[in-house]
């Protein structure tokens, strides 16, 4: 691992943390507050790539675990991982890994649609498939009840996927960071 | 902007080694979930609440620790109330408050630098599977340093875009912020290497006696 890799890992962990510090922006029509923080793994995977992105999320989880109040709303500590959002946060490294892998694999043939699919797979499919069973185990409700509860986040997450695509494309043109796998 | 909530003090809680505190938290967290027992949960909560004054932390600060999760606590109570019964609801709340207050007490009484040092020591075994714990603590320290820097850059870009009439465009702020921080990251990496930082070797003198095994990837 090069020095550059270490700095990138730290940077994307910090970007994820910083997104939790900024106030959540509220959607005008459905009035659902969105914390930008779950865009962290999407950006990390799509910009820093599979290995660096995944390690950045592991680093972020570590920082939260040692008790820093980096999660949106100033939450942190080992207790969080035993709470309802634990599964979502622990899935972030896997999400970044998958997004980064798909980006690196298809770096020469990326299109808006492909990117949206990749980010949805990592940022929504992977995260929900870890988060929903976790909620169900934690709150002692059935899987389907947990799944219905989690649907409330879907509109916000779709907007985050769109925003990520709109951010990542110009960033890649201005400052390419990924190499083909 | 600061990420540390550390409150200076000399109590025995402040002096407890950070590694031990994390261990106690992990054990308490596991026990609370393995044994869903009201008496145990209430006793844990009572003990942790009594530890706050012993650490010299005001009740106001203690209540502020619970405030961010208040809405979640109410929601969890309602879910349990309708799905199971009120006793279960109370148990869930007492348990989560006890954990939250324990985690917060550790954050309030431990400097992040001490926590990172403790973590580096705990991770020493990684050395034998080819991962250098010194790299992890470099990444940890860099990440902590980056957070206020990012906030400052975002503020600058926000003002610049406001001057151009882009008041509330998330994208118009995010793109320049990310490009600028990527450039900054590259400069920092070069600066680290220019000062002879070698990621393959531990930069702490105490480990230099050990024969280096290469972990090139």
Interface residues (C-beta under 8 A of the other chain):
Chain A: X1 X2 X3 X4 X6 X7 X8 X9 X10 X11 X13 X14 X15 X17 X18 X21 X22 X25 X43 X47 X55 X59 X60 X62 X63 X66 X67 X68 X69 X70 X73 X74 X75 X76 X77 X78 X79 X80 X82 X83 X84 X139 X140 X141 X163 X166 X167 X170 X171 X174 X175 X177
Chain B: X1 X3 X4 X5 X22 X25 X26 X29 X32 X33 X68 X69 X72 X76 X79 X80 X83 X84 X88 X92 X96 X99 X100 X102 X103 X104 X106 X107 X110 X112 X115 X116 X119 X135 X136 X138 X139 X140 X142 X143 X144 X146 X147 X149 X150 X151 X154 X170 X171 X174 X175 X178 X179 X181 X182 X183 X184 X185 X186 X188 X189 X192 X193 X197 X199 X215 X217
